[in-house]
């Protein structure tokens, strides 16, 4: 995969130029996937910076910027996508394909196709890569390399449009898999959304911790709580959108936590050891599937043998994992 390959699209439009939208633009530029890149967004300053840095060729209002686009990528929070697409829809021409980077799919399939004019196709996407950081200044052209990207065609989807979306993500370096939108939401509820709920809940409970406990926090605390620094408004939107699929994982976790708590309270060492052994075995199976394409590391225990890509490309993370903007320059 090199930048000299023939472009897949003449014009790609990115609506929402934050971490994910900016990374899509950088990767599209790097690998020569489009002849021309255009962008629109809520805030003018990031757009101006992206144009000045050569990340995109043109910026403007969503309804104007999509007029010549062959591929439109919605990179806003999930809750904003219908409104943004509705603003741009009248300018879309037949043959254009619309996709997105949202981490919830069933609600989008129920809404977005009905907003499109005849001849324009919507095919959902979810690149499983992101960061707790926010903003185009943290965008990176290698964000999708080796990451899983879920493509979610729905009943009546055009096969050619689906193939074009899949090829787009492959050219950006992603490993593409297909899921039904409902199944997608059920699976990410387990692997991404529920872990965030647990991290947020633990962070909330820290208010009851002894004063000064933070002085003793080390690597395990840092790793477990990192995603709890994600943007509250954005994640409230995600959790609400996927509330039905989250019910099962949260109930299962509640039962699991209660079982471990009983074993600890009763001082039942055998029950605790059995519980932890089963947990480790299950984790090993899931991690081997999730990180099967990552390099191994020495002779570490089984569940550590398959390393997750670091930070922004770690498995199970989502485009919406964002905290607060900070200054910096895009990494190309």
Beta strands, then each sheet from edge to edge (+ up, - down):
strand 1: 9-15
strand 2: 34-40
strand 3: 58-59
strand 4: 71-74
strand 5: 97-100
strand 6: 121-122
strand 7: 124-127
strand 8: 148-152
strand 9: 175-178
sheet 1: 3+ 2+ 1+ 4+ 5+ 6+
sheet 2: 7+ 8- 9-
end
